[in-house]
Amino acid sequence: MNTLIIAEIGVNHNGRISNAFKLIKEAKSCGANYVKFQIFKSENLVDEHTEKAPYQKKNMSNSENSQFEMLKKLELEFEDFIKIKKECEKNEIGFMASAFDLESLNFLLNLNCDYVKIPSGEISNVPYLREFKNCKSKIILSTGMSTIDDIEFALEVLTSAGVNSERISLLHCTSNYPCSLNEINMNSMSTIHERFGLKVGYSDHSSDNTVSSVAVAMGASIIEKHFTLDNQLDGPDHKASLNVSDFKKFEESIRKTELILGSSSKKPT
């Protein structure tokens, strides 16, 4: 068993490519298989007057009054991500990303990544999903805030556009930062697997390493966890992320779980 561990950098680079490079190197040292980034053009994503989400207001200074102002400070250029992908190759760690608008998605699909992730918020975005018609990458579909019907709908759109469903993995996710234990409902990951017969994983927003170990024990082949250099940095996701020391312990916990699970064969040692 070899669980794919994704260090979700997201926007924890705080809009600086130098921070992105540091996070890549540290993620590699922590044993992550991939780092994941978020690619977007702020003007394509939110209205200029959209308020920040409550958790963003709580986790950030008040220097940005709107979602647009916040995102603009966290935005990297497309050219930066070409450099970031090369930096990942240099450090022998995989690169993947989520795109949050059509312009960014088309850029991402042309990068020829091993994996492309569809974020939870785009699961019902039909024009967005149809852009995957010529996608050669494997697809990870996150299902935060979704029902079984929502997931079925997204899969129907993707497959009708020509995507081979066997190239799709489904991530169970609770879109709360951080997520409390009584909101996780890990059994629903098994429900998703039984319903669709696809590989499943877990996008972990909890503050307890046990959660992802439980997910692996229940059949998750992919685990994603937010990753930061410093939990005290100003930004929307740092406080719900693991720092370098904690991510190492997180990775060790998952690998220990795999060791405990061992083989499905019943025989003397």
KEKE-3310 file (N, C-alpha, C; in steps of 0.2 Angstrom, whole numbers, plus 5000, padded with zeros to 4 digits):
npx = (5004:5003:5000:4996:5003:4999:5005:4997:5000:4993:4988:4998:5010:5009:5009:5022:5035:5047:5044:5036:5046:5053:5043:5041:5054:5054:5042:5046:5056:5049:5043:5032:5023:5018:5016:5003:4996:4986:4978:4973:4965:4961:4952:4943:4937:4931:4919:4923:4918:4915:4913:4926:4926:4920:4930:4941:4942:4944:4957:4966:4974:4966:4969:4965:4950:4941:4936:4942:4953:4961:4963:4970:4983:4988:4990:4998:5008:5005:5017:5025:5021:5026:5039:5039:5034:5046:5054:5049:5052:5066:5068:5063:5050:5032:5022:5006:4990:4975:4963:4954:4946:4941:4951:4963:4962:4963:4976:4983:4979:4987:5000:5003:5002:5004:4993:4978:4968:4951:4943:4932:4922:4919:4912:4899:4900:4897:4902:4916:4919:4918:4929:4938:4939:4949:4959:4974:4979:4978:4963:4958:4944:4937:4925:4919:4905:4896:4883:4878:4871:4876:4889:4888:4882:4893:4902:4895:4895:4908:4912:4904:4910:4920:4930:4939:4932:4939:4951:4948:4949:4940:4939:4934:4928:4927:4922:4927:4937:4946:4941:4930:4929:4917:4911:4917:4913:4918:4914:4906:4915:4917:4905:4905:4914:4908:4897:4902:4913:4926:4943:4946:4949:4955:4953:4960:4955:4956:4962:4969:4980:4976:4964:4967:4975:4965:4957:4966:4966:4953:4953:4958:4967:4973:4979:4977:4984:4984:4998:5011:5025:5025:5013:5009:5010:5002:4987:4974:4974:4984:4983:4976:4984:4997:5013:5031:5037:5026:5020:5029:5028:5015:5016:5024:5014:5005:5012:5016:5003:5000:5010:5005:4993:4998:4998:4984:4984:4982:4993:5006:5020)
npy = (4994:5011:5026:5041:5056:5072:5088:5102:5117:5128:5144:5148:5153:5166:5175:5176:5170:5165:5161:5150:5141:5138:5131:5120:5113:5110:5102:5091:5087:5083:5071:5071:5067:5075:5092:5104:5118:5133:5140:5155:5170:5184:5194:5186:5178:5183:5196:5213:5218:5208:5201:5195:5177:5171:5163:5168:5181:5180:5174:5183:5199:5215:5222:5220:5223:5216:5200:5201:5210:5203:5191:5196:5199:5187:5181:5173:5174:5167:5163:5162:5149:5140:5141:5136:5123:5118:5119:5110:5098:5099:5097:5084:5081:5079:5090:5098:5106:5116:5124:5140:5147:5149:5153:5151:5137:5133:5136:5128:5115:5114:5112:5099:5090:5077:5075:5084:5094:5096:5108:5108:5118:5119:5109:5109:5116:5118:5123:5124:5110:5104:5108:5099:5090:5086:5082:5075:5072:5063:5065:5073:5074:5085:5084:5092:5100:5093:5083:5065:5065:5077:5073:5063:5070:5078:5069:5063:5074:5075:5063:5063:5072:5066:5061:5048:5038:5030:5037:5046:5051:5052:5064:5064:5077:5089:5105:5115:5126:5126:5108:5101:5086:5079:5083:5076:5063:5050:5038:5041:5042:5029:5026:5034:5027:5014:5018:5023:5016:5021:5026:5032:5046:5057:5074:5083:5093:5094:5096:5085:5072:5059:5057:5057:5045:5036:5037:5031:5018:5015:5014:5025:5031:5043:5056:5073:5088:5104:5114:5124:5136:5143:5144:5156:5166:5179:5176:5167:5153:5148:5145:5134:5124:5112:5114:5113:5104:5097:5092:5082:5073:5070:5063:5052:5046:5042:5033:5023:5018:5012:5002:4995:4990:4981:4966:4958:4945:4930:4923:4913:4923)
npz = (5000:4996:5000:4992:4997:4998:5000:5003:4997:4992:4994:5003:5000:5001:4990:4985:4976:4980:4993:4989:4983:4995:5002:4994:4994:5008:5009:5002:5010:5021:5017:5008:4993:4983:4979:4980:4972:4971:4957:4950:4943:4950:4946:4938:4947:4958:4964:4965:4977:4986:5002:5014:5019:5035:5042:5036:5039:5052:5053:5047:5045:5046:5034:5021:5014:5007:4998:4985:4986:4995:4988:4977:4983:4985:4973:4960:4945:4929:4923:4934:4939:4930:4933:4946:4944:4937:4948:4957:4949:4950:4963:4964:4967:4965:4955:4957:4954:4958:4948:4947:4938:4921:4912:4920:4922:4908:4906:4916:4911:4900:4906:4907:4919:4931:4939:4940:4950:4954:4962:4976:4975:4962:4957:4952:4941:4925:4912:4916:4920:4907:4901:4903:4893:4884:4893:4898:4910:4926:4936:4951:4960:4971:4985:4994:5003:4995:4989:4986:4974:4968:4965:4957:4946:4942:4938:4927:4918:4916:4910:4899:4892:4887:4896:4904:4916:4924:4927:4936:4953:4969:4982:4998:5009:5021:5020:5030:5041:5054:5053:5064:5074:5074:5062:5052:5047:5041:5036:5025:5015:5012:5007:4996:4988:4987:4980:4967:4963:4961:4964:4980:4992:5005:5009:5021:5033:5047:5064:5069:5068:5068:5061:5046:5046:5050:5038:5029:5034:5031:5017:5009:4996:4993:5002:5007:5014:5021:5021:5028:5031:5043:5056:5061:5051:5041:5033:5025:5027:5035:5048:5049:5044:5043:5050:5046:5055:5061:5050:5046:5056:5054:5041:5045:5053:5044:5036:5046:5049:5036:5037:5048:5043:5033:5024:5015:5016:5025:5035:5043:5051)
capx = (5000:5007:4996:4999:5002:4999:5006:4993:5002:4987:4991:5002:5016:5008:5010:5029:5038:5052:5041:5034:5052:5055:5038:5043:5059:5052:5038:5050:5060:5044:5040:5026:5024:5016:5014:4998:4995:4980:4980:4967:4965:4956:4946:4939:4935:4926:4917:4927:4915:4913:4917:4929:4923:4921:4937:4947:4942:4947:4964:4970:4973:4961:4972:4961:4943:4937:4939:4946:4959:4965:4966:4975:4989:4990:4990:5005:5007:5006:5024:5028:5019:5030:5045:5037:5034:5053:5058:5047:5056:5073:5068:5060:5043:5027:5018:4999:4986:4968:4962:4948:4943:4942:4958:4968:4961:4966:4984:4985:4979:4993:5006:5004:5004:5002:4986:4974:4962:4945:4941:4925:4917:4918:4909:4893:4902:4897:4907:4922:4920:4918:4935:4943:4938:4956:4964:4978:4981:4973:4959:4956:4938:4935:4918:4916:4899:4892:4879:4879:4869:4881:4895:4885:4881:4899:4905:4891:4897:4915:4912:4900:4915:4926:4935:4938:4931:4945:4956:4946:4948:4936:4941:4929:4931:4922:4924:4927:4944:4947:4935:4929:4929:4910:4909:4921:4909:4923:4910:4904:4920:4916:4899:4906:4918:4904:4892:4904:4918:4932:4948:4944:4954:4952:4956:4960:4955:4955:4968:4971:4983:4972:4959:4970:4976:4958:4955:4970:4964:4947:4954:4960:4973:4976:4978:4979:4984:4987:5005:5014:5031:5024:5006:5008:5010:4996:4985:4968:4975:4990:4981:4973:4989:5003:5020:5036:5038:5020:5019:5034:5024:5009:5018:5026:5008:5002:5016:5015:4996:5001:5014:5001:4988:5001:4995:4977:4985:4982:4998:5011:5025)
capy = (5000:5017:5032:5047:5061:5079:5094:5107:5124:5132:5151:5149:5156:5173:5179:5176:5164:5163:5156:5144:5137:5136:5126:5114:5110:5108:5097:5085:5084:5080:5065:5072:5065:5080:5098:5107:5125:5136:5145:5159:5177:5187:5197:5181:5174:5186:5203:5217:5220:5202:5201:5189:5172:5172:5161:5172:5187:5178:5172:5188:5206:5219:5226:5219:5223:5211:5194:5203:5213:5197:5186:5199:5199:5180:5179:5172:5175:5160:5162:5159:5142:5137:5141:5132:5116:5116:5119:5103:5093:5099:5094:5077:5080:5080:5096:5098:5112:5117:5131:5142:5150:5145:5155:5148:5130:5131:5136:5122:5109:5114:5111:5092:5088:5070:5076:5090:5094:5100:5110:5107:5124:5119:5102:5110:5121:5114:5125:5122:5103:5102:5110:5093:5085:5084:5082:5069:5071:5060:5070:5072:5078:5086:5084:5096:5103:5090:5077:5060:5068:5082:5070:5059:5075:5080:5063:5063:5079:5074:5057:5065:5077:5061:5059:5041:5038:5026:5042:5050:5049:5056:5065:5066:5083:5094:5112:5119:5127:5119:5104:5097:5078:5077:5085:5072:5058:5047:5033:5043:5041:5022:5027:5036:5022:5009:5020:5025:5011:5024:5027:5038:5049:5062:5081:5084:5100:5093:5097:5079:5067:5052:5057:5054:5038:5032:5037:5026:5012:5014:5013:5031:5030:5049:5061:5080:5091:5110:5115:5130:5137:5146:5145:5163:5170:5182:5173:5163:5146:5146:5142:5127:5120:5109:5117:5108:5099:5093:5088:5076:5068:5068:5058:5046:5043:5038:5027:5018:5015:5007:4996:4991:4987:4976:4962:4955:4938:4928:4917:4914:4927)
capz = (5000:4995:5000:4989:5001:4995:5004:5000:4998:4991:4994:5009:4998:5002:4984:4984:4973:4985:4998:4986:4983:5001:5004:4989:4997:5015:5008:5000:5016:5025:5014:5003:4986:4978:4982:4976:4972:4968:4952:4949:4941:4955:4942:4935:4952:4963:4963:4969:4984:4990:5008:5015:5023:5042:5044:5033:5043:5059:5052:5044:5048:5043:5029:5015:5016:5002:4995:4979:4989:4998:4983:4973:4986:4986:4967:4957:4938:4926:4922:4940:4940:4925:4937:4951:4941:4936:4954:4959:4946:4953:4970:4964:4970:4960:4955:4954:4956:4956:4945:4950:4933:4915:4910:4924:4920:4902:4907:4920:4907:4896:4909:4907:4925:4932:4942:4941:4955:4953:4969:4978:4973:4954:4956:4948:4936:4919:4907:4919:4919:4900:4898:4904:4887:4881:4898:4898:4917:4931:4939:4958:4961:4978:4986:5000:5002:4990:4990:4981:4967:4965:4963:4951:4941:4940:4934:4921:4914:4914:4906:4893:4888:4885:4901:4906:4923:4928:4928:4941:4960:4973:4988:5003:5011:5024:5019:5036:5042:5054:5053:5070:5073:5073:5056:5047:5044:5037:5033:5019:5010:5010:5003:4989:4985:4985:4975:4961:4961:4959:4970:4985:4996:5010:5010:5028:5036:5054:5067:5072:5063:5068:5055:5040:5048:5050:5031:5026:5036:5028:5010:5006:4992:4993:5008:5006:5020:5020:5023:5029:5034:5049:5057:5063:5046:5040:5027:5026:5028:5039:5055:5048:5040:5047:5049:5044:5061:5062:5044:5046:5061:5050:5036:5049:5056:5038:5034:5051:5048:5031:5040:5053:5039:5030:5018:5016:5016:5032:5035:5048:5049)
cpx = (5004:5002:4999:4997:5004:5000:5002:4995:4997:4990:4995:5009:5015:5009:5017:5032:5043:5050:5038:5040:5053:5050:5039:5048:5058:5047:5041:5054:5055:5041:5034:5028:5023:5015:5008:4997:4988:4981:4973:4969:4959:4950:4941:4935:4929:4925:4921:4925:4913:4917:4921:4925:4925:4928:4942:4947:4946:4955:4968:4969:4968:4963:4968:4954:4938:4940:4944:4953:4964:4968:4971:4982:4992:4991:4997:5003:5008:5013:5028:5027:5024:5037:5044:5037:5041:5056:5056:5051:5063:5073:5065:5054:5038:5024:5011:4996:4979:4968:4955:4944:4945:4949:4963:4968:4964:4974:4986:4984:4984:4999:5008:5006:5001:4995:4984:4969:4957:4943:4933:4920:4915:4914:4902:4894:4902:4902:4915:4924:4921:4925:4940:4942:4944:4961:4967:4980:4976:4969:4957:4950:4936:4928:4915:4910:4894:4888:4881:4877:4873:4887:4893:4884:4888:4903:4901:4894:4904:4916:4909:4905:4920:4931:4934:4938:4936:4951:4954:4946:4944:4938:4935:4932:4925:4925:4924:4934:4944:4941:4935:4928:4922:4907:4912:4917:4913:4919:4907:4909:4919:4910:4900:4910:4913:4899:4895:4910:4924:4937:4945:4950:4951:4956:4955:4961:4955:4962:4971:4973:4979:4967:4962:4972:4970:4956:4959:4968:4957:4947:4956:4966:4977:4974:4981:4978:4987:4994:5008:5021:5030:5016:5004:5008:5003:4993:4979:4969:4980:4988:4978:4977:4994:5009:5025:5036:5032:5018:5023:5030:5018:5010:5020:5020:5005:5006:5016:5008:4997:5005:5009:4996:4991:4998:4988:4978:4985:4987:5003:5017:5032)
cpy = (5006:5023:5038:5053:5068:5084:5100:5114:5129:5139:5153:5152:5164:5177:5180:5170:5161:5159:5150:5139:5134:5130:5120:5110:5107:5102:5091:5082:5081:5073:5065:5070:5070:5086:5101:5114:5127:5141:5149:5166:5180:5190:5192:5177:5177:5194:5207:5219:5214:5202:5194:5184:5173:5170:5165:5179:5186:5177:5177:5194:5209:5223:5226:5218:5218:5205:5196:5206:5207:5193:5189:5199:5192:5177:5178:5172:5168:5158:5159:5152:5138:5136:5136:5125:5114:5115:5112:5098:5093:5096:5087:5076:5082:5087:5095:5104:5111:5124:5133:5146:5147:5147:5152:5140:5129:5131:5130:5116:5108:5113:5103:5089:5080:5070:5083:5090:5098:5102:5109:5112:5123:5113:5103:5115:5118:5116:5123:5114:5101:5103:5104:5088:5082:5083:5075:5067:5067:5066:5068:5077:5079:5087:5087:5100:5099:5084:5071:5062:5073:5078:5066:5064:5077:5075:5062:5068:5078:5068:5059:5069:5072:5059:5052:5041:5035:5031:5047:5047:5054:5057:5067:5072:5086:5101:5117:5120:5130:5115:5100:5090:5076:5079:5080:5067:5054:5041:5035:5043:5034:5022:5029:5031:5016:5011:5021:5020:5014:5025:5033:5040:5054:5068:5083:5091:5100:5095:5091:5074:5060:5052:5054:5047:5033:5032:5032:5019:5010:5014:5019:5030:5037:5053:5068:5084:5098:5111:5122:5130:5139:5147:5152:5168:5173:5179:5169:5156:5143:5143:5135:5122:5117:5113:5111:5102:5094:5089:5082:5071:5065:5062:5052:5042:5039:5032:5022:5015:5010:5001:4992:4987:4981:4973:4960:4948:4936:4922:4919:4919:4922)
cpz = (5000:4994:4997:4994:4998:5000:5000:5002:4997:4989:4999:5007:4999:4996:4982:4981:4977:4990:4995:4985:4989:5003:5000:4993:5004:5014:5006:5006:5021:5023:5009:4996:4981:4983:4977:4977:4970:4963:4950:4946:4946:4951:4939:4940:4956:4961:4967:4976:4988:4996:5009:5019:5030:5044:5041:5037:5050:5058:5049:5047:5044:5037:5022:5017:5012:5000:4989:4981:4992:4993:4979:4976:4986:4979:4964:4949:4935:4925:4928:4941:4935:4929:4943:4949:4940:4943:4958:4956:4948:4959:4970:4968:4965:4961:4953:4957:4955:4953:4946:4945:4927:4912:4913:4922:4913:4902:4911:4915:4902:4899:4909:4913:4926:4934:4941:4946:4954:4960:4970:4975:4966:4952:4952:4942:4929:4914:4910:4918:4912:4897:4899:4898:4884:4886:4898:4906:4921:4934:4946:4959:4969:4979:4992:4998:4997:4992:4985:4974:4964:4962:4957:4945:4938:4936:4927:4916:4911:4909:4899:4889:4886:4890:4903:4913:4927:4930:4933:4948:4964:4980:4993:5007:5015:5024:5025:5038:5049:5054:5060:5069:5071:5066:5050:5043:5039:5033:5026:5013:5007:5005:4996:4985:4982:4979:4968:4959:4959:4966:4974:4989:5001:5010:5017:5031:5044:5057:5071:5067:5063:5063:5049:5041:5047:5042:5028:5027:5033:5020:5006:5002:4991:4999:5006:5012:5019:5024:5023:5032:5042:5051:5059:5057:5044:5033:5029:5029:5033:5045:5055:5044:5045:5045:5048:5049:5061:5056:5043:5051:5057:5045:5039:5051:5050:5036:5040:5050:5042:5033:5044:5048:5035:5024:5020:5017:5023:5032:5040:5046:5050)
residu = (MET:ASN:THR:LEU:ILE:ILE:ALA:GLU:ILE:GLY:VAL:ASN:HIS:ASN:GLY:ARG:ILE:SER:ASN:ALA:PHE:LYS:LEU:ILE:LYS:GLU:ALA:LYS:SER:CYS:GLY:ALA:ASN:TYR:VAL:LYS:PHE:GLN:ILE:PHE:LYS:SER:GLU:ASN:LEU:VAL:ASP:GLU:HIS:THR:GLU:LYS:ALA:PRO:TYR:GLN:LYS:LYS:ASN:MET:SER:ASN:SER:GLU:ASN:SER:GLN:PHE:GLU:MET:LEU:LYS:LYS:LEU:GLU:LEU:GLU:PHE:GLU:ASP:PHE:ILE:LYS:ILE:LYS:LYS:GLU:CYS:GLU:LYS:ASN:GLU:ILE:GLY:PHE:MET:ALA:SER:ALA:PHE:ASP:LEU:GLU:SER:LEU:ASN:PHE:LEU:LEU:ASN:LEU:ASN:CYS:ASP:TYR:VAL:LYS:ILE:PRO:SER:GLY:GLU:ILE:SER:ASN:VAL:PRO:TYR:LEU:ARG:GLU:PHE:LYS:ASN:CYS:LYS:SER:LYS:ILE:ILE:LEU:SER:THR:GLY:MET:SER:THR:ILE:ASP:ASP:ILE:GLU:PHE:ALA:LEU:GLU:VAL:LEU:THR:SER:ALA:GLY:VAL:ASN:SER:GLU:ARG:ILE:SER:LEU:LEU:HIS:CYS:THR:SER:ASN:TYR:PRO:CYS:SER:LEU:ASN:GLU:ILE:ASN:MET:ASN:SER:MET:SER:THR:ILE:HIS:GLU:ARG:PHE:GLY:LEU:LYS:VAL:GLY:TYR:SER:ASP:HIS:SER:SER:ASP:ASN:THR:VAL:SER:SER:VAL:ALA:VAL:ALA:MET:GLY:ALA:SER:ILE:ILE:GLU:LYS:HIS:PHE:THR:LEU:ASP:ASN:GLN:LEU:ASP:GLY:PRO:ASP:HIS:LYS:ALA:SER:LEU:ASN:VAL:SER:ASP:PHE:LYS:LYS:PHE:GLU:GLU:SER:ILE:ARG:LYS:THR:GLU:LEU:ILE:LEU:GLY:SER:SER:SER:LYS:LYS:PRO:THR)
# end
